[in-house]
Amino acid sequence: MDRRRLSGILWVVAALLAIAATVVFRVDQVQVAITLAAGLIALALGAWMFVRPTSATIRPSSFGGAVWFVLYLALAVIQANEIAAWTTDIFVGVVGVAAAFVGLRASGHVPSTPG
């Protein structure tokens, strides 16, 4: 499987996890709005990368990964005293960052380790 498609699948998984966690657990209206918007954007990005896996998807994926990292790091800090919320935010954040990293690796911009 093409790494760009794999990145797209990971973005879809991250988006679905984010949306599900938001719908089920979040109560703060600002957090709900921001995480739902981020989840929907990630879902669209993942679908785009899966359906049309071109090099044009790499920059938006990398930008999305950076934003995703900052968003879920901030949520983890805000909810540090709630262990379930904290671990969920860290997990969802890691999946999104992994999606961006896989996409970046597909572009050849990250040097591979000698093996």
C-alpha positions as CSV (number, residue, x, y, z in Angstrom):
1,M,0.0,0.0,0.0
2,D,1.2,3.5,-0.9
3,R,2.4,5.4,2.2
4,R,0.2,8.4,1.2
5,R,-2.9,6.1,1.3
6,L,-1.8,4.7,4.6
7,S,-1.4,8.3,5.9
8,G,-4.9,9.0,4.7
9,I,-6.3,6.0,6.5
10,L,-4.5,7.1,9.7
11,W,-6.0,10.6,9.3
12,V,-9.5,9.1,9.0
13,V,-8.9,6.9,12.1
14,A,-7.6,10.0,14.0
15,A,-10.6,12.0,12.9
16,L,-13.1,9.3,13.9
17,L,-11.4,8.9,17.3
18,A,-11.5,12.6,17.9
19,I,-15.1,13.0,16.9
20,A,-16.2,10.0,19.0
21,A,-14.3,11.2,22.0
22,T,-15.8,14.7,21.6
23,V,-19.4,13.4,21.2
24,V,-19.1,11.0,24.1
25,F,-16.9,12.8,26.7
26,R,-16.4,16.5,26.1
27,V,-18.7,18.9,27.9
28,D,-16.9,22.3,27.4
29,Q,-18.5,24.0,24.5
30,V,-15.3,25.6,23.2
31,Q,-13.5,22.2,23.3
32,V,-16.4,20.6,21.5
33,A,-16.4,23.1,18.7
34,I,-12.7,23.1,18.2
35,T,-12.3,19.3,18.3
36,L,-15.3,18.6,16.1
37,A,-13.9,21.1,13.5
38,A,-10.5,19.6,13.7
39,G,-11.9,16.1,13.4
40,L,-14.0,17.1,10.3
41,I,-11.0,18.7,8.7
42,A,-8.8,15.6,9.4
43,L,-11.6,13.4,8.0
44,A,-11.6,15.4,4.8
45,L,-7.8,15.4,4.6
46,G,-7.7,11.7,5.2
47,A,-10.3,11.0,2.5
48,W,-8.4,13.3,0.0
49,M,-5.1,11.4,0.7
50,F,-6.8,8.0,0.4
51,V,-8.7,8.8,-2.8
52,R,-6.0,10.9,-4.6
53,P,-2.7,10.1,-3.0
54,T,-0.5,12.7,-4.7
55,S,2.4,14.8,-3.5
56,A,0.0,17.8,-3.2
57,T,-1.4,16.2,-0.1
58,I,1.9,16.2,1.8
59,R,2.1,19.8,2.8
60,P,-1.5,20.0,4.1
61,S,-0.9,16.7,6.0
62,S,2.3,18.1,7.6
63,F,0.6,21.4,8.5
64,G,-2.4,19.4,9.9
65,G,0.0,17.2,12.0
66,A,1.6,20.3,13.5
67,V,-1.8,21.8,14.4
68,W,-3.1,18.4,15.6
69,F,0.0,18.1,17.9
70,V,-0.5,21.6,19.4
71,L,-4.2,21.1,19.8
72,Y,-4.0,17.8,21.6
73,L,-1.0,18.8,23.6
74,A,-3.0,21.8,24.8
75,L,-6.0,19.6,25.6
76,A,-3.8,17.2,27.5
77,V,-2.4,20.0,29.6
78,I,-5.8,21.5,30.3
79,Q,-7.1,18.1,31.4
80,A,-4.0,16.9,33.1
81,N,-5.9,16.2,36.4
82,E,-8.4,13.9,34.6
83,I,-6.4,10.8,33.8
84,A,-9.0,9.3,31.4
85,A,-9.3,12.5,29.4
86,W,-5.5,13.0,29.4
87,T,-4.7,9.6,28.1
88,T,-7.5,9.9,25.4
89,D,-6.1,13.2,24.3
90,I,-2.5,11.9,24.1
91,F,-3.7,8.8,22.2
92,V,-5.7,10.8,19.6
93,G,-2.9,13.3,19.3
94,V,-0.3,10.5,18.6
95,V,-2.5,8.9,15.9
96,G,-2.8,12.3,14.1
97,V,0.9,13.0,14.4
98,A,1.7,9.5,13.1
99,A,-0.6,10.1,10.1
100,A,1.4,13.3,9.3
101,F,4.7,11.6,9.8
102,V,3.8,8.7,7.5
103,G,2.7,11.2,4.8
104,L,6.0,13.1,5.2
105,R,8.0,9.9,4.9
106,A,6.1,9.2,1.6
107,S,7.4,12.4,0.2
108,G,11.0,11.5,0.9
109,H,11.7,14.6,3.0
110,V,12.6,12.7,6.1
111,P,15.9,10.8,5.7
112,S,15.6,7.1,6.3
113,T,17.9,5.3,8.7
114,P,20.5,3.1,7.2
115,G,19.5,-0.5,7.5
